[in-house]
Amino acid sequence: MAPAAQHDIDAMAEDSILAAAILGAGLPEAAGRHLRLAARSYSDARVAEAHLWRAQALAPTHAAVLIGLYRFYFYQHRLAEAFKVAQICLKKAARDNGLPLDWREVRPDQANFSDFAAALPRFYLFTLKAAAYLSMRLGDLADGRAMVAKLLELDPTDKIGAKVLLGILDRIGEEDDG
């Protein structure tokens, strides 16, 4: 088999693994139970958070658990904590894609960022976008802008929608003509 064809097969397998992981494949049963209990307990943030951390203790690097933690903190408006989880997700996505752990060092030729169907690179881009958004919301506009610039470097056709964040950054400080 030609190396390019084997690479395509490997990429498809990785995409299937990530998609399955996000949906819960490979998640220990007890961790999945805690994720379900967290969802059912959402109105009681203390209980929901405890279940999420139990799930995390059982499956510390599983995408479903990390995404659950991120969403919980984000929707609870606990943005600093959501940002910490986004950073963990970004490092996981970097490792899963074979990329440098520092997002500033990632280059467009290091993963198939142009193929929106490629789940692993797409997960990396979405995670970087989440981190950029949270950086902006937390007041670190320079870091947020740098992350958006990196997104546009990796995804020049902007399938991920980074230009929306860039537009927000560009409008900060403008007077409201409303």
Secondary structure as UniProt FT lines:
FT   HELIX           3..22
FT   TURN            23..26
FT   HELIX           29..40
FT   TURN            41..43
FT   HELIX           45..58
FT   TURN            60..61
FT   HELIX           63..75
FT   TURN            76..77
FT   HELIX           79..97
FT   HELIX           103..105
FT   HELIX           108..110
FT   TURN            111..114
FT   TURN            116..117
FT   HELIX           119..137
FT   TURN            138..139
FT   HELIX           141..154
FT   TURN            156..157
FT   TURN            159..160
FT   HELIX           162..171
FT   TURN            172..173
//
